Amino acid sequence: MNTSEGHTLPAEAGSAPPGPAGPVAKDAGRAGARRRPDVHNLSLLGVLAALVLVGVLTKPEQFLSVQNLQLVLTQASVIGVVTVGVTFVIIGGGIDLSVGAMVALATVWATTLATQQFGLGGILLCALCVGLGCGLVNGLLVSFGGLVPFIATLAMLASARGLALQISEGRTQVVSVEPVLALGRRDAYLLGIPPIVLVFAVVTVVGWLVLNRTTFGRRTVAVGGNPEAARLAGIDVRRQRLLLYLLSGLCCGIAAFLLIVLTGSGQNTNGNLYELDAIAAAIIGGTLLSGGRGTITGSVLGVLVFTLITNLFALNNLETAVQQIAKGAIIVAAVLVQKGRTS
């Protein structure tokens, strides 16, 4: 069975019996598993290059300006952190429709007057705890409650949105903590790079290492590829799925704090459609919706593709409706390509 970025699983029941050609076939399968993500990522880099070329040809001065490039990276950072967590969940055979609502709830809860009294540390800790708490509920419902991930996370989506609305009473909660606001100013940029982008880079690197260099990553791929085979191999499938939803919640908490820094406020409308953007970016990056295969690198490239498309449409004053149609077409094309490769 093919897995994420070079991982392979033990042969399943019904596979070819061992023989002289067995080791050769196994080595070829491993080599193919390593090459496929690389080819896919190279194709995504080609798409990014094409989008950059479009920007250079249509709006060269605006597109290539330092301010616009910083804007693109900043916009990609918040949804990018969410996408890293969603990628793990999908590779593990699940789905998380509640990430946008969790981000909204975390931003609202972390920006209440009571929380702001504890300063930057209080806001950050609150956002992380809210994300982890929501992830824990999702994980318990899916792993030990027996709910289908779609239903469990859909319920969390509705509940978290409702609670965010109740806490904020539909108002924008302005942040008055100076250290938090300072992180969003240009004075805090390191070598011209916003702190938000640096956090995104760290999350991406850590996510890549966890998926490709740890037992947790190998278990995630195994559970997503074949839960029964993983169970027979001694993996606690329910515990692994619980940890995956906790990881997704943690990423939502981090993204919520980044959004607070970026906007200087908390709103119940934050994170709108983040779940669709994150899942779409993961699919574009080569993550299989059925689980068992995916890459952090591909997901990040998928985020950059969508962010560049949004930026190009804004620079060229094109309608939002056309932008959504373009995104939908890209998603359909990516799924069709995946289906062809899988078959």
Secondary structure, DSSP 4 states (H G I P E B T S, - for coil): -B-GGG-B-PPPTTSPPP-TTHHHHHHHHHHHHHHHHHHHHHHHHHHHHHHHHHHHHHSHHHHTSHHHHHHHHHHHHHHHHHHHHHHHHHHTT---S-HHHHHHHHHHHHTSHHHHTTHHHHHHHHHHHHHHHHHHHHHHHHHTS---HHHHHHHHHHHHHHHHHHHHTT--EE---HHHHHTTSGGG-BTTB-HHHHHHHHHHHHHHHHHHHSHHHHHHHHHHH-HHHHHHTT--HHHHHHHHHHHHHHHHHHHHHHHHHHHSEE-TTTTTTHHHHHHHHHHHTT--TTSS---HHHHHHHHHHHHHHHHHHHHTT--HHHHHHHHHHHHHHHHHHHHHHH-
